Amino acid sequence: MRKVLVLGGTGWLGHEIARQAVADGAEVTCLARGSAGGAPDGAALVRSDRTRPGAYDAVARADHEWDEVVELATAPDLVGGALAALATRARHWTLISSVSVHARDDEPGADESAELVAVGERPAPDDYAQQKAWAERTSAARLGDRLLVVRPSLVVGPGDPSDRFGTWPARMLRGGRVLVPTTEARWVQVIDVADLAAWVVLAGRDRLLGPVTAAGEPLPLAEVLEEARLAAGTDPELVPVDDAWLLEHDVRWWAGPRSLPMWLPLEASGFARRGTAAFRAAGGTARPLAETMRRVRDDELARGVDRPRRSGLAPDEEAALLRELVR
């Protein structure tokens, strides 16, 4: 039986990878603090704080060999510590990176060979792109031809803790006037968490190598908003507002509080239009947007459409902005 170690496995994506690996017949161990929850049914949970000395002792014994290690961390100390403890104990290693590692976002269709962000001996502490690029470089140096680097686009689906995608079907469910960015020449590129996890399991089983951009096909932002409306089954009034006005009123790009999720500068025309040929050639698939949107709608209804969110405009913020528009 294939032995898989998931470094994490209790959070959102890691849990789904571990769950699908169990379903694929693997013997799965999750190494995690467990603060995000438990391991999926059928997987073993080894509780460990990866920031502490001896964090990997239970899974790095001399008699322990792993067919597959899946690393989801970003922080250099976690990535480096795992490599130091486990690199010689793994037949294959999958690093979950990000399309954010690319230096340029203005090249539609760019593939895995596109230039990465510059990073020194250590990445800047709060620079996600640099940290992921550092993780790629360091992992490649230690693992050589045993490494698969997965660069997902925006990962979406039920349970997403970031609220970037789910904000839109939730907002459409509430109806009324909905503040949106202008949609012309704007794109969205996502992958359902279940599709990403399924491919990570497949790729690990087949010991695929190299960097691969894991993403669905680019979609116009207007289509994404329309699918959110259709999934909600409501008839809201969309109120498009130009970038200059939104920025003047302190609305943020992409994610986080007081943001319009998935809204990007027009100059970033390539960020959500990455090439996906390698992913498809390696067996990767992405379900239709409408299916993912329905899954997320159901999840939003279960979690509560009016709950506090990590991304998006709070109802009072949106209402104030809409009032400001008609002055």
SVG drawing of the C-alpha trace seen along z (x, -y; Angstrom):
<svg xmlns="http://www.w3.org/2000/svg" viewBox="-35 -64 56 66">
<polyline fill="none" stroke="black" stroke-width="0.4" points="0.0,0.0 1.3,-3.4 2.3,-5.5 1.5,-9.2 2.5,-11.9 0.6,-15.1 2.3,-18.0 -0.9,-19.6 -4.0,-17.6 -6.4,-19.2 -7.0,-22.5 -9.1,-23.1 -7.0,-22.0 -4.8,-19.6 -7.8,-17.8 -9.3,-17.3 -6.0,-16.0 -5.7,-13.6 -9.4,-12.5 -8.9,-11.8 -5.7,-9.9 -7.5,-7.6 -10.2,-7.1 -7.5,-6.2 -6.3,-3.4 -3.3,-5.0 -2.2,-4.7 -2.3,-8.4 -0.7,-10.2 -1.3,-13.8 1.3,-15.7 -0.3,-18.8 -1.1,-20.7 -4.8,-19.8 -5.9,-23.3 -7.9,-23.5 -9.7,-20.2 -9.1,-16.5 -7.7,-14.3 -10.2,-12.8 -11.7,-9.4 -9.2,-6.7 -6.1,-8.9 -3.9,-8.9 -3.2,-12.2 0.2,-12.8 -0.1,-16.0 3.0,-18.2 3.9,-21.8 6.3,-22.2 7.9,-25.2 9.2,-23.2 12.4,-21.1 11.8,-17.4 8.6,-18.2 9.2,-15.5 10.7,-12.8 7.6,-10.6 7.6,-10.5 11.3,-10.6 12.5,-7.5 15.3,-5.5 12.8,-2.7 10.2,-5.0 10.0,-5.5 7.3,-7.6 6.1,-7.0 4.8,-10.5 5.2,-13.7 2.8,-16.6 4.0,-20.0 1.4,-22.8 3.4,-25.3 4.6,-28.7 6.8,-29.9 10.6,-29.2 11.2,-27.7 8.5,-25.1 9.5,-24.3 13.2,-24.1 12.6,-22.1 10.5,-19.5 13.2,-19.1 16.0,-18.8 14.0,-16.1 12.3,-14.2 14.1,-14.8 16.0,-11.5 12.9,-9.6 10.6,-10.4 10.5,-8.7 8.4,-11.6 7.6,-15.1 4.8,-17.4 5.1,-21.1 1.9,-23.1 3.1,-26.5 1.1,-29.2 0.8,-31.1 1.8,-34.1 5.4,-33.1 5.6,-34.6 7.3,-37.9 4.9,-39.3 1.1,-39.4 0.7,-41.1 1.4,-38.1 -1.8,-36.2 -1.1,-32.6 2.2,-32.5 3.2,-28.9 5.4,-27.3 8.6,-28.6 7.7,-32.2 10.1,-34.1 9.7,-33.9 9.9,-36.7 13.4,-37.5 14.2,-36.2 17.4,-36.5 18.9,-34.0 15.8,-34.5 12.4,-35.8 10.8,-39.0 8.8,-38.0 5.4,-39.1 5.9,-38.5 3.8,-35.5 5.2,-35.3 8.8,-35.4 8.1,-32.8 6.6,-30.4 9.4,-31.0 12.0,-30.4 10.1,-27.2 10.3,-26.0 14.0,-26.8 15.0,-25.2 12.9,-22.1 14.4,-21.7 17.9,-21.9 17.2,-19.2 15.0,-16.9 16.2,-17.1 14.2,-14.7 11.8,-13.6 9.9,-17.0 6.6,-18.0 5.7,-21.7 2.0,-22.5 1.1,-26.1 -2.7,-26.5 -4.7,-29.4 -7.3,-30.7 -8.6,-27.6 -12.3,-27.7 -15.0,-25.5 -17.0,-24.6 -15.3,-25.5 -13.0,-28.1 -11.7,-30.1 -10.6,-33.1 -14.2,-34.1 -12.9,-35.4 -15.1,-33.3 -18.0,-32.6 -18.6,-36.2 -20.3,-36.6 -22.9,-33.9 -23.6,-34.8 -24.1,-38.5 -26.4,-37.5 -28.5,-35.5 -29.1,-38.7 -30.4,-40.4 -30.9,-44.2 -28.4,-46.5 -24.9,-44.9 -21.7,-47.0 -19.4,-45.4 -16.3,-46.4 -16.5,-47.1 -16.1,-43.7 -14.7,-44.5 -11.3,-42.9 -11.4,-41.3 -10.8,-37.6 -11.1,-35.0 -9.2,-31.7 -10.1,-29.2 -9.8,-25.5 -12.3,-23.7 -10.6,-22.3 -11.9,-18.8 -10.4,-18.9 -7.1,-20.1 -6.9,-17.5 -7.8,-14.7 -5.0,-15.7 -2.4,-16.1 -3.3,-12.5 -3.0,-11.2 0.2,-13.1 1.8,-11.8 0.8,-8.2 2.3,-8.6 5.3,-10.4 5.0,-13.3 7.7,-15.9 8.4,-19.6 6.3,-22.7 2.7,-22.5 0.1,-25.3 -3.1,-23.7 -6.0,-25.8 -9.3,-25.8 -9.7,-27.8 -9.8,-31.6 -13.3,-33.0 -14.6,-36.6 -15.5,-38.2 -18.9,-39.0 -19.6,-35.3 -18.5,-34.5 -20.9,-37.1 -23.7,-35.8 -23.2,-32.3 -23.3,-33.5 -26.6,-35.2 -28.0,-32.1 -26.9,-29.8 -28.5,-32.2 -31.8,-32.3 -32.3,-36.0 -32.6,-39.1 -30.2,-41.6 -29.3,-45.0 -25.6,-45.0 -24.1,-48.5 -20.7,-48.6 -18.3,-51.2 -15.0,-52.2 -11.6,-51.6 -10.8,-55.2 -13.9,-55.7 -13.5,-52.5 -9.9,-53.3 -10.8,-56.8 -13.3,-55.3 -10.8,-52.9 -12.1,-49.7 -9.4,-47.1 -8.3,-44.8 -8.7,-41.1 -9.2,-40.0 -9.4,-41.0 -11.7,-43.4 -13.4,-46.2 -12.5,-44.5 -14.3,-43.4 -13.0,-39.9 -11.3,-38.8 -11.2,-42.4 -7.7,-43.0 -6.0,-46.0 -6.4,-45.9 -2.6,-45.8 -2.7,-42.4 -4.3,-41.0 -2.3,-37.7 -2.7,-36.8 -6.0,-35.0 -5.1,-33.8 -2.3,-31.3 -1.5,-28.6 -3.0,-25.2 -1.7,-22.9 0.7,-21.0 -2.0,-20.5 -4.4,-19.0 -1.7,-16.8 -0.9,-15.4 -4.5,-14.4 -5.7,-17.5 -9.4,-18.4 -11.6,-21.2 -15.4,-20.9 -17.7,-23.5 -18.0,-26.8 -21.7,-26.3 -21.1,-23.1 -18.6,-24.7 -20.8,-27.8 -23.7,-25.5 -21.4,-23.7 -20.3,-27.0 -23.9,-28.4 -25.0,-25.4 -22.0,-25.8 -22.7,-29.5 -26.3,-28.8 -25.1,-26.2 -22.5,-28.6 -24.8,-31.7 -24.7,-34.3 -24.7,-37.1 -21.8,-35.8 -18.6,-37.9 -16.2,-37.4 -12.5,-37.7 -13.1,-39.2 -15.6,-41.5 -17.6,-44.6 -19.6,-44.4 -23.3,-45.2 -23.0,-48.6 -19.9,-49.4 -21.6,-48.5 -24.7,-50.4 -22.7,-53.6 -20.8,-53.3 -24.1,-52.9 -25.5,-56.0 -22.3,-57.9 -22.8,-57.0 -26.1,-58.8 -25.0,-62.0"/>
</svg>
